[in-house]
Amino acid sequence: MSASSITPRGLVPPAAPLVAGLAAWQRQVEGASATLICVHGGLDRGGSFARIARRSEHFNVVAYDRRGYQGSRGRQPIDLNGHIDDLCAIATAVQSLGPVIVLGHSYGGVVAIGAALRRPDLFALLVTYEAPLPWIYLRPGFTNDLHEDPSEEAEQFFRRMVSSAAWDRLSDDDKASRRADGIALLDDLRTLRGSAPYELATLEIPCVYAYGDGPHQIYYEELVQHLVATSPVFRATSLLAANHGAHLSNPDQLLKLITDEWTHLCALP
């Protein structure tokens, strides 16, 4: 069975495709106050949000493979504008169910902000977790050289972000699947090394920038100072004992953060 054909536990495919060519899953709950769209980062996939989806009591949840990744590899072209197009299209498809919240993890946060800038009418709240925004504040060592071979970059990225031991434990099929995502990953990484793709000062949608207390905590604390100074719509918050993959390791804490922020926003006059 291929990775793209696996339905994550707790999520089900929609009755009809939300966006042609995108692999997507959802979980709907009775009396949902909003729909939470989850956007994954580099070398990830939509199924990694299943733990959040299974715990959701107040939100419908939609997760999907970004174009170029896993079940959405056939959707082209692979670039930031395309990812923004897809997120806006998904939000359009579900907006009849109520307000839309976006959780953007890592590079998914870059996509989420871009979509909110393009179509602020579609989104009520953004929550980004450790989104890389080097145009605002560059992290030391971030601009390491990229491998020209996408499959090699995918392996090296996995080893850097997860661990070499975890890579070595993957089956041959899983390694091949990750390597096949290298083309999309390289585009993500090259975008981050290019010029600023948008102007954050024009963002209108409330955006919570969340981060953990891992090895780059000081960097994120300094980054959010720049963000808050850039626009009043940004708020910063941190998670305890959380690493970069908080949607996997700290799903309860991350979902509580989203729920609390949504409750606070709804209570505002």
PyMOL commands that set and color helices and strands:
alter all, ss='L'
color gray80, all
select helices_A, chain A and resi 3-5+46-55+70-72+80-97+107-118+120-122+150-161+164-169+172-180+182-192+200-202+217-230+246-249+251-267
alter helices_A, ss='H'
color red, helices_A
select strands_A, chain A and resi 24-27+34-39+59-64+100-105+125-129+207-211+234-238
alter strands_A, ss='S'
color yellow, strands_A
deselect
rebuild
show_as cartoon
